[in-house]
C-alpha cells in the first residue's frame, strides 16, 4: 500500500516537561521503565528508535467503505530520515497548531 500526502504535526512538549523527562531518563534505567516514562510525558514513542517523539505523521488510509488514518510518531532524527527517503515519493504537509488542537498554519 502506497501512503500518500501525510500530514505532519509538531508535538508540543513544554521545555519544563522536556527537562524533567531528560533528568528522569537515567543512562542505566531499564528499557521498559524508560519507555513508560517517555509514553507518559510524550504520549508515545518514536516508531523507529523508541526515543522521544517530536512529530506526528498521519496518513489517510481510507477506502470506499470506511475512513481510517495511520498515525506514526517520530523523533527529529528519524523524521529527517523518512522525509529524505520519501521526498520524491510523497508530498509532505506541515501543520502547526497552537497547543489546543487548533490549526494555525499549513504548509505544503
N, C-alpha and C positions, 0 to 999 in steps of 0.2 A: 504494500500500500504506500503510495507516494503522498507525503504530507505537504499540503500547500498553505501558503500565506499564514505563517504563525504570528501570533500576537505576543509581544514581549512586554512584560510589566516589571518594573523595578520593585523589589521587596524593600519596604521602608523599615529598617531596623535602626532604632534610635542609637545615637552614639553611646549613651549610658548603658543600654542593653548590650551593645557590642562589647564594650569594655568589661562589663560584668561577665559576659559569656567567655571572653578570652582568658580572664582570670580563673574562671571555674574549670576550663579545659586544661587540666594539668597534663604534662607530657606522658606520664606513666599511668594515666587513667584507663580503666578497662574500656574496650571498644563499645560495648553495649551501653554503658553509662554515658560515654561521650556522645553517642548517637541520640540517646534520650534527652540530654541537655540541649543539643542543637535543635531537636524537634520541638522542645518546649519553648525555646527562645525565637526560633526562626520558622516554626510551623512546618518543618520538613527538612530533608537532606538533599544535597546536590545528587542528582541521579547518576552522575558519573563517578565522582570521587568520594561521596558521602561526607563532604565538607559543609561549610555554612553557605547556604544558597543566597544569592543576591538578585536573581532574575527568575521570573516565572514565564515559561514559554507554553502557550496553549495553541492547539491545532483544532480546527473544525474537522471532525471525522464522521459527520452526519451522512446518512444515506436517505433515500426517498421515503423510508418508513419511520425513521426516528432520528432525533438530533442527539449528538454526542460531541464531547470535547476531550482531547487528550492533553493532560496537563503535566509538564515536566518542570523541575526546579534545577537551576544551575548556579554554581559559584562563578565569579568573574572569569577565572582562568578556563574553566570547562566551557563556558558560554562562548568565549572567543574561539575555542577550538571548533565548536559546532557551527558557529557563524562563518568561519573561514571555510570549513568543509562544505557547507551548504550555500555559500554565497551565490554561485551561479545556478543553483537548483531552485531556490525559493526566493520570494520577496519577503523581507522581514518588515514588520511594522512595530515601531516602538511606541508604547503608550505610557504617558506619565500621569500619575494620579496624585491627589493632594492628601493621601493618607486615609481618606474616608470613602474609598471606592468611587470617587467621582473623577471621571476623565477630564484632564485639563489640557492635554495636548496629544496629538497623534502625528507621528512622522513615518512616512513610508518610503 
